[in-house]
């Protein structure tokens, strides 16, 4: 069983920055890949970024490349999403995700709103 709890969302002006955190419970954190997804109103949930279990490989959606950085601290069971140069189109609920075997685990989401 894995529980994921996101934090760090909020309201930010265009061009600003936010750092999201996802704290994970359970003993498997260091051996699973982690990901961030987002869902804007009226749109499907989309992949934002992923990171391998050891943190050595990352992957990003084209829309966030060069602006967002995913990282993890296995000692703290936490994965981060640093978001810079935010745009209004980044407005969405951001979810933390992992999977183990046939099970998918999602956090409750944290709202990010980019607006002037």
C-alpha positions, -999 to +999 in steps of 0.1 A: +000+000+000+013+034-010-002+068+000+008+099-018+002+134-005+009+165-027+016+200-015+029+233-028+002+244-052-012+279-052-018+310-072+012+325-091+016+352-117+028+343-152+065+339-153+066+329-116+077+297-100+063+270-077+077+238-062+054+209-057+062+181-033+048+146-030+054+127+002+050+089-001+043+064+026+053+028+024+086+010+020+087+007-018+094+044-026+130+039-035+123+011-059+095+026-080+094+052-107+074+083-099+055+107-121+036+140-121+004+144-141-020+173-145-056+178-154-070+211-166-108+218-165-125+200-194-093+182-204-079+148-200-052+141-174-018+143-191+017+132-181+040+161-171+072+144-160+086+110-148+117+100-129+132+065-124+136+049-090+172+060-086+166+094-101+190+088-130+166+093-158+138+118-163+112+124-190+091+155-197+062+165-218+072+188-246+051+215-232+072+218-200+107+209-212+132+235-201+108+250-176+100+221-152+124+198-133+114+166-115+136+153-087+134+129-058+149+124-024+147+087-015+158+094+020+127+116+025+104+095+004+096+126-015+094+136-052+094+172-063+084+192-093+101+226-097+081+247-121+096+279-135+084+304-161+049+294-155+022+301-181-016+304-178-019+272-197+000+254-169-032+260-147-044+225-136-047+201-107-013+184-104-012+147-093+016+125-081+016+089-094+033+056-090+026+021-099+036-013-086+026-045-103-011-041-113-017-013-088-018+024-096-014+049-068-025+086-070-024+115-047-054+138-040-040+165-062-029+201-057-042+231-076-019+253-095-033+285-109-013+308-131-030+342-135-023+379-133 
